[in-house]
Amino acid sequence: MKLAPFALAAALATPAGAFDISAMSDAEREAFRAEIRSYLLENPEVLAEAIDVLQERQAQAAEAEDATLVAANAGDLFEDTHSFVGGNPDGDLTVVEFIDYRCGYCRKAHAEVAQLIESDGDIRYIVKEFPILGDESVIAARFAIATLQTAGAEAYQKINAGFYESFRGDVTPETLTAFATSLGIDAEPILAAMDAPEVTKAIEENHLLAQRMSISGTPTFVIGGQMLRGYAPLDTMQAIVEDERG
């Protein structure tokens, strides 16, 4: 048996409940499969269209899941007491960034994030220290958090930007001392506070938050109610900001 093209189309368009392939004989089933194969070989663009639809549905499902995760963890994302808060503290939209100072894509994003915040003027910006790239990442994060806790937000901003813009080489007490000194910051009290329980707690809480939100890489952004996993150029971030503001 060979299905004519119009019969094949009718079969494919028939509701699943009305078309029972199991009712076919072996010969009919084989002919049906052959007809489908022939059709797809003659019209391969159908496969590309189907893949596009599948990818779009998967992206929508992922976005919906991420939005649910943001809503479920809003308190720890937006209102914790250990993270740096910059930009406009009273801004109408909050951007959260999970960072690792040894991450090349975090370094790449740094200038564009700064431009987004400065050019907008109404964004509240929160940094989540999320060291995942080894011991030196942890040491750098500890130094930054200890700076925030002992020297304040202004000193933290200098250290945060400096790690991306000027710091190079291994992360050691000696290089950190020279680094802080170059920025006009006294490194001694910061180094003394790096292993304090408060610093450890901040890193642990950020890792637990990331785990709950299925975040495994940096940078990861939360922009309003949306998540952006990985680096994205400035215009992409601006588009999400506009979308969040409706």
Secondary structure, DSSP 8 states (H G I E B T S, - for coil): ----HHHHHHHHHS-GGG--GGGS-HHHHHHHHHHHHHHHHH-THHHHHHHHHHHHHHHHHHHHHHHHHHHHTHHHHHS-SSSEEEE-TT-SEEEEEEE-TT-HHHHHHHHHHHHHHHHHS-EEEEEEE---S-HHHHHHHHHHHHHHHHH-HHHHHHHHHHHHHT--S---HHHHHHHHHHTT---HHHHHHTTSHHHHHHHHHHHHHHHHTT--SSSEEEETTEEEES---HHHHHHHHHHHH-
